[in-house]
Amino acid sequence: MKYKFLAAALVSSFPLFAQAQTNVQVYGVMDAAIAVEDTDAPGEDRRTVINSGNQSSSRIGFRGTEDLGNGLKALFNIEAGVALDTGAADSSLFGRRAVVGLQGNFGTVTVGREYSPIAAVAAATDILGQGMFGSNLSAFATNRLTRRLANSVNYKSNSLAGFTVNAAYSAGERTVDPSGDLSGVSVEYKNGGFYVGGGYHVLERLATGDDKEWGVGAGLSFGDFEIKGNYLVADQTGANNEYKNANIGASYATGPNKFFINFQQQKIETGAKGNTVSLAYTYSLSKRTNIYTTYAQLRNNNRGVFGISSSSTAVTPPATALGADPSVFTVGVRHSF
């Protein structure tokens, strides 16, 4: 009888052992806003819309780790974008992130769809959190810098005296040249409220010549104030194709209130230039819920047709509307879980 009770106790304890060894978490962000958008293009009027993700892209994700012993862990993360205004999913179900990997004393290695080395620097140095209108996400639009890498192998070192190294290789998986491969590396340094980082990518997109992407950024927080800035460049093969994006912004927090200001300049070698000023405000109702408002205005020169980007939407004039000056005002609510 004693053996039966012992066996029953051991069997009943198995789920507890499994729970201690494996951790799986469901998480997400739900963000919706009312926006008034104006492209300033001829024949187009202002419009009022319901947007999803004007502070943070709405998403749902699953992540977890398994303790393999001796300091080694297995990990995974899949994350899907959701449009709250329509209920639609992104065209790629888990296009935001989809990786599996190992973590240990050597650092972290992941395989799958991952953020690029430059993306890590850009995210850490955007005062708007790569969310509200006027963020540096405009630098990662089509034919600009690369933010996410499909078919990639990635390495992130553990912090050593504040320094972290990120390296990545993304296979274009083409059977003929150009391969479409991308190789990249970044180095970040953190010490208290100070951050500085830089990254570099090489993309084999064309048969002759490679595209170059690079970015640097820094940030400093002191008390309730924070200042961040970055400079991002996409130098594509060919004449007059270099794109530059520069940002400098600051924030001030007092109680549940937080105020933001950011200035951004975009330039192309053709002489096109656009300057954006963004003002934003958030009010925290709890640790997981806040309301927010943003106003952004972009001034293009007579060759420019740049737009204003948020985490999930953009206000951009038609390509023929050179010199148009888009603007946007938005009020929204964001909840994380």
ZIZIMO-V905145 format. One record per pair of residues at least 12 apart in sequence whose C-alpha atoms are under 10 Angstrom apart, sorted by the first residue. I is the first residue (numbers start at 1). J is the second residue. Records with the same first field share a line. If there is no record, write none. Layout:
I->J / J
//
This chain:
18->66 / 67
19->66
20->66 / 67
21->65 / 66 / 67 / 68 / 69 / 73
22->64 / 65 / 66 / 67 / 68 / 73 / 74 / 75
23->63 / 64 / 65 / 66 / 67 / 75
24->62 / 63 / 64 / 65 / 66 / 75 / 76 / 77
25->61 / 62 / 63 / 64 / 65 / 77
26->60 / 61 / 62 / 63 / 64 / 79 / 337
27->59 / 60 / 61 / 62 / 63 / 79 / 336 / 337
28->57 / 58 / 59 / 60 / 61 / 62 / 79 / 80 / 81 / 82 / 335 / 336 / 337
29->53 / 56 / 57 / 58 / 59 / 60 / 61 / 81 / 82 / 288 / 289 / 334 / 335 / 336 / 337
30->52 / 53 / 55 / 56 / 57 / 58 / 59 / 60 / 81 / 82 / 83 / 84 / 289 / 333 / 334 / 335 / 336 / 337
31->51 / 52 / 53 / 54 / 55 / 56 / 57 / 58 / 59 / 82 / 83 / 84 / 85 / 289 / 290 / 291 / 332 / 333 / 334 / 335 / 336
32->50 / 51 / 52 / 53 / 54 / 55 / 56 / 57 / 58 / 83 / 84 / 85 / 291 / 330 / 331 / 332 / 333 / 334 / 335
33->49 / 50 / 51 / 52 / 53 / 54 / 55 / 84 / 85 / 291 / 292 / 293 / 330 / 331 / 332 / 333 / 334
34->48 / 49 / 50 / 51 / 52 / 54 / 85 / 293 / 329 / 330 / 331 / 332 / 333
35->47 / 48 / 49 / 50 / 51 / 54 / 293 / 294 / 295 / 328 / 329 / 330 / 331 / 332
36->48 / 49 / 50 / 295 / 327 / 328 / 329 / 330 / 331
37->49 / 296 / 314 / 315 / 316 / 326 / 327 / 328 / 329 / 330
38->297 / 315 / 316 / 317 / 324 / 325 / 326 / 327 / 328 / 329
39->298 / 305 / 307 / 308 / 315 / 316 / 317 / 318 / 321 / 324 / 325 / 326 / 327 / 328
40->315 / 316 / 317 / 318 / 321 / 323 / 324 / 325 / 326 / 327
41->305 / 316 / 317 / 318 / 319 / 320 / 321 / 322 / 323 / 324 / 325 / 326
42->317 / 318 / 320 / 321 / 324
44->317 / 318
46->326 / 327 / 328
47->328
48->328 / 329 / 330
49->85 / 330
50->84 / 85 / 86 / 330 / 331 / 332
51->83 / 84 / 85 / 86 / 312 / 313 / 330 / 331 / 332
52->82 / 83 / 84 / 85 / 86 / 87 / 311 / 312 / 313 / 332 / 333 / 334
53->81 / 82 / 83 / 84 / 85 / 131 / 132 / 310 / 311 / 312 / 313 / 332 / 333 / 334
54->130 / 131 / 132 / 133 / 292 / 293 / 294 / 309 / 310 / 311 / 312 / 313 / 314 / 330 / 331 / 332 / 333 / 334
55->128 / 129 / 130 / 131 / 132 / 133 / 135 / 280 / 282 / 291 / 292 / 293 / 294 / 310 / 311 / 312 / 330 / 331 / 332 / 333 / 334
56->128 / 129 / 130 / 131 / 132 / 310 / 311 / 312 / 334 / 335 / 336
57->81 / 82 / 83 / 84 / 96 / 130 / 131 / 132 / 310 / 311 / 312 / 313 / 334
58->80 / 81 / 82 / 83 / 84 / 89 / 311 / 312 / 334 / 335 / 336
59->79 / 80 / 81 / 82 / 83 / 84 / 89 / 90 / 94 / 96 / 336
60->78 / 79 / 80 / 81 / 82 / 94 / 96 / 336 / 337
61->77 / 78 / 79 / 80 / 81 / 94 / 96 / 97 / 98
62->76 / 77 / 78 / 79 / 80 / 98
63->75 / 76 / 77 / 78 / 79 / 98 / 99 / 100
64->76 / 77 / 78 / 100
65->77 / 100 / 101 / 102 / 103
66->102 / 103
67->103
68->102 / 103 / 104
69->104
70->104 / 105
71->103 / 104 / 105 / 106
72->102 / 103 / 104 / 105 / 106 / 107 / 108
73->101 / 102 / 103 / 104 / 105 / 108
74->100 / 101 / 102 / 103 / 104 / 108 / 109 / 110
75->99 / 100 / 101 / 102 / 103 / 108 / 109 / 110
76->97 / 98 / 99 / 100 / 101 / 102 / 110 / 111 / 112
77->94 / 96 / 97 / 98 / 99 / 100 / 101 / 110 / 112 / 113 / 114
78->93 / 94 / 95 / 96 / 97 / 98 / 99 / 100 / 112 / 113
79->93 / 94 / 95 / 96 / 97 / 98 / 99
80->92 / 93 / 94 / 95 / 96 / 97 / 98
81->93 / 94 / 95 / 96 / 97 / 312
82->312
83->312
94->113
95->113 / 114 / 148 / 149 / 150
96->113 / 114 / 115 / 148 / 149
97->112 / 113 / 114 / 115 / 148 / 149 / 150
98->110 / 111 / 112 / 113 / 114 / 115 / 150
99->111 / 112 / 113 / 114 / 150 / 151 / 152 / 153 / 154
100->112 / 113 / 114
101->153 / 154 / 155
102->155
103->155 / 156 / 157 / 158
104->157 / 158
105->157 / 158
106->155 / 156 / 157 / 158
107->155 / 156 / 157 / 158 / 159 / 164 / 165 / 166
108->154 / 155 / 156 / 157 / 158 / 166
109->153 / 154 / 155 / 156 / 157 / 166 / 167 / 168
110->152 / 153 / 154 / 155 / 156 / 168
111->150 / 151 / 152 / 153 / 154 / 155 / 168 / 169 / 170
112->149 / 150 / 151 / 152 / 153 / 154 / 170
113->148 / 149 / 150 / 151 / 152 / 153 / 154 / 170
114->147 / 148 / 149 / 150 / 151 / 152 / 153 / 154 / 168 / 170
115->146 / 147 / 148 / 149 / 150 / 152 / 154 / 168
116->145 / 146 / 147 / 148 / 149 / 150 / 152 / 154 / 166 / 167 / 168 / 169 / 170 / 182 / 183 / 184 / 185 / 186 / 199 / 200 / 201
117->146 / 147 / 148 / 149 / 154 / 155 / 156 / 165 / 166 / 167 / 168 / 183 / 184 / 185 / 186 / 187 / 188 / 198 / 199 / 200 / 201 / 214 / 215
118->145 / 146 / 147 / 148 / 166 / 167 / 184 / 185 / 186 / 187 / 197 / 198 / 199 / 200 / 201 / 213 / 214 / 215 / 216 / 217 / 232
119->137 / 140 / 145 / 146 / 147 / 148 / 186 / 199 / 215
120->147 / 166 / 186 / 187 / 188 / 197 / 198 / 199
121->186 / 187 / 188 / 195 / 196 / 197 / 198 / 199 / 215 / 216 / 217 / 218 / 230 / 232
122->135 / 136 / 137 / 139 / 140 / 147 / 197 / 198 / 199 / 215 / 216 / 217 / 218 / 229 / 230 / 231 / 232
123->135 / 136 / 137 / 147 / 217 / 230
124->188 / 195 / 196 / 197 / 217 / 218 / 219 / 228 / 229 / 230
125->195 / 196 / 197 / 216 / 217 / 218 / 219 / 220 / 227 / 228 / 229 / 230 / 231 / 247 / 248 / 249
126->217 / 218 / 219 / 227 / 228 / 229 / 230 / 247 / 248 / 249 / 250 / 262
127->219 / 226 / 227 / 228 / 229 / 230 / 247 / 248 / 249 / 250 / 251 / 260 / 261 / 262
128->228 / 249 / 250 / 251 / 260 / 261 / 262 / 278 / 279 / 280 / 310 / 311
129->310 / 311
130->309 / 310 / 311 / 312
131->309 / 310 / 311 / 312 / 313
132->260 / 278 / 279 / 280 / 281 / 292 / 293 / 294 / 295 / 296 / 308 / 309 / 310 / 311 / 312 / 313 / 330
133->262 / 276 / 277 / 278 / 279 / 280 / 293 / 294 / 295 / 296 / 297 / 307 / 308 / 309 / 310 / 311 / 312 / 313 / 314 / 315 / 327 / 328 / 329 / 330
134->247 / 261 / 262 / 263 / 264 / 265 / 275 / 276 / 277 / 278 / 279 / 280 / 294 / 295 / 296 / 297 / 298 / 307 / 308 / 309 / 310 / 311 / 314 / 328
135->247 / 249 / 262 / 263 / 264 / 276 / 278 / 308 / 309 / 310 / 311
136->229 / 230 / 231 / 232 / 245 / 246 / 247 / 248 / 262 / 264 / 265 / 266 / 308 / 309 / 310 / 311
137->245 / 308 / 309 / 310 / 311 / 312 / 314
138->245 / 264 / 266 / 306 / 307 / 308 / 309 / 310 / 311 / 314
139->231 / 232 / 233 / 234 / 243 / 244 / 245 / 246 / 266 / 309
140->232 / 234 / 245 / 309
141->309 / 314
143->234 / 235 / 236 / 241 / 243
144->211 / 213 / 232 / 233 / 234 / 235 / 236 / 241 / 242 / 243 / 244 / 245
145->201 / 211 / 212 / 213 / 214 / 215 / 232 / 233 / 234 / 235 / 236 / 243 / 244
146->182 / 201 / 203 / 213 / 214 / 234
148->170
149->168 / 169 / 170 / 171 / 172 / 181 / 182 / 183
150->169 / 170 / 171 / 172 / 182
151->169 / 170 / 171 / 172 / 173 / 181
152->168 / 169 / 170 / 171 / 172 / 181 / 182 / 183
153->167 / 168 / 169 / 170 / 171 / 183
154->166 / 167 / 168 / 169 / 170 / 184 / 185
155->167 / 168 / 169 / 185
156->168 / 185 / 186 / 187
157->187
159->188 / 189 / 190
160->189
161->189 / 190 / 191
162->188 / 189 / 190 / 191 / 192 / 195
163->187 / 188 / 189 / 190 / 191 / 195 / 196 / 197
164->186 / 187 / 188 / 189 / 190 / 197
165->185 / 186 / 187 / 188 / 189 / 197 / 199
166->184 / 185 / 186 / 187 / 188 / 199
167->183 / 184 / 185 / 186 / 187 / 199 / 200 / 201
168->182 / 183 / 184 / 185 / 186 / 201
169->181 / 182 / 183 / 184 / 185 / 201 / 202
170->182 / 183 / 184 / 203
171->183
172->203 / 204 / 205
176->207
177->204 / 205 / 206 / 207 / 208
178->203 / 204 / 205 / 206 / 207 / 208 / 209 / 210
179->203 / 204 / 205 / 206 / 207
180->202 / 203 / 204 / 205 / 206 / 207 / 210
181->202 / 203 / 204 / 205
182->201 / 202 / 203 / 204 / 205 / 210 / 211 / 212
183->200 / 201 / 202 / 203 / 204
184->199 / 200 / 201 / 202 / 203 / 212 / 213 / 214
185->198 / 199 / 200 / 201 / 202 / 214
186->198 / 199 / 200 / 201 / 214 / 215 / 216
187->199 / 200 / 216
188->216 / 217 / 218
189->218
190->218 / 219 / 220
191->220
192->220 / 221 / 222
193->219 / 220 / 221 / 222 / 223 / 226
194->218 / 219 / 220 / 221 / 222 / 226 / 227 / 228
195->217 / 218 / 219 / 220 / 221 / 228
196->216 / 217 / 218 / 219 / 220 / 228 / 229 / 230
197->215 / 216 / 217 / 218 / 219 / 230
198->214 / 215 / 216 / 217 / 218 / 230 / 231 / 232
199->213 / 214 / 215 / 216 / 217 / 232
200->212 / 213 / 214 / 215 / 216 / 232 / 233
201->213 / 214 / 215 / 234
202->214 / 235 / 236
203->236 / 237
204->237
205->236 / 237
206->236 / 237 / 238
208->237 / 238
209->236 / 237 / 238
210->235 / 236 / 237 / 238
211->234 / 235 / 236 / 237 / 238 / 241 / 242
212->233 / 234 / 235 / 236 / 237 / 242
213->232 / 233 / 234 / 235 / 236 / 242 / 243
214->231 / 232 / 233 / 234 / 235 / 244
215->230 / 231 / 232 / 233 / 234 / 244 / 245 / 246
216->229 / 230 / 231 / 232 / 233 / 246
217->229 / 230 / 231 / 232 / 246 / 247 / 248
218->230 / 231 / 248
219->248 / 249 / 250
220->250
221->250 / 251 / 252
222->252
223->252 / 253
224->251 / 252 / 253 / 254 / 255 / 258
225->250 / 251 / 252 / 253 / 254 / 258 / 259
226->249 / 250 / 251 / 252 / 253 / 260
227->248 / 249 / 250 / 251 / 252 / 260 / 261 / 262
228->247 / 248 / 249 / 250 / 251 / 262
229->246 / 247 / 248 / 249 / 250 / 262 / 263 / 264
230->245 / 246 / 247 / 248 / 249 / 264
231->244 / 245 / 246 / 247 / 248 / 264 / 265
232->244 / 245 / 246 / 247 / 266
233->245 / 246 / 266 / 267 / 268
234->268
235->268 / 269
239->269 / 270
240->268 / 269 / 270 / 271
241->268 / 269 / 270
242->267 / 268 / 269 / 270
243->266 / 267 / 268 / 269 / 270 / 272 / 273
244->265 / 266 / 267 / 268 / 269 / 273
245->264 / 265 / 266 / 267 / 268 / 273 / 274 / 275
246->263 / 264 / 265 / 266 / 267 / 275
247->262 / 263 / 264 / 265 / 266 / 275 / 276
248->261 / 262 / 263 / 264 / 265
249->261 / 262 / 263 / 264 / 277 / 278 / 279
250->262 / 263
251->279 / 280 / 281
252->281
253->281 / 282 / 283
254->283
255->283 / 284
256->282 / 283 / 284 / 285 / 286 / 287 / 290
257->281 / 282 / 283 / 284 / 285 / 290 / 292
258->280 / 281 / 282 / 283 / 284 / 292
259->279 / 280 / 281 / 282 / 283 / 292 / 293
260->278 / 279 / 280 / 281 / 282 / 294
261->277 / 278 / 279 / 280 / 281 / 294 / 295 / 296
262->276 / 277 / 278 / 279 / 280 / 296
263->275 / 276 / 277 / 278 / 279 / 296 / 298
264->276 / 277 / 278 / 298 / 308
265->277 / 298 / 299 / 300 / 306
266->300 / 304 / 306 / 307
267->300 / 304 / 306
268->303 / 304
270->303 / 304
271->301 / 302 / 303 / 304
272->300 / 301 / 302 / 303 / 304 / 305 / 306 / 322 / 323
273->299 / 300 / 301 / 302 / 303 / 304 / 305 / 306 / 323
274->298 / 299 / 300 / 301 / 302 / 303 / 304 / 305 / 306 / 307 / 308 / 323 / 324 / 325
275->297 / 298 / 299 / 300 / 301 / 304 / 306 / 307 / 308 / 325
276->296 / 297 / 298 / 299 / 300 / 306 / 307 / 308 / 325 / 326 / 327
277->295 / 296 / 297 / 298 / 299 / 308 / 327
278->294 / 295 / 296 / 297 / 298 / 308 / 327 / 328 / 329
279->293 / 294 / 295 / 296 / 297 / 329
280->292 / 293 / 294 / 295 / 296 / 329 / 330 / 331
281->293 / 294 / 295 / 331
282->294 / 331 / 332 / 333 / 334
283->333
284->333 / 334
285->333 / 335
286->335
287->335 / 336 / 337
288->334 / 335 / 336 / 337
289->333 / 334 / 335 / 336 / 337
290->332 / 333 / 334 / 335 / 336
291->331 / 332 / 333 / 334 / 335
292->330 / 331 / 332 / 333 / 334
293->329 / 330 / 331 / 332 / 333
294->328 / 329 / 330 / 331 / 332
295->327 / 328 / 329 / 330 / 331
296->308 / 309 / 326 / 327 / 328 / 329 / 330
297->325 / 326 / 327 / 328 / 329
298->315 / 316 / 324 / 325 / 326 / 327 / 328
299->323 / 324 / 325 / 326 / 327
300->322 / 323 / 324 / 325 / 326
301->322 / 323 / 324 / 325
302->321 / 322 / 323 / 324
303->321 / 322 / 323 / 324
304->317 / 319 / 320 / 321 / 322 / 323 / 324 / 325
305->317 / 318 / 319 / 320 / 321 / 322 / 323 / 324 / 325 / 326
306->318 / 319 / 321 / 322 / 323 / 324 / 325 / 326
307->324 / 325 / 326 / 327
308->325 / 326 / 327 / 328
309->328
314->328
315->327 / 328
//
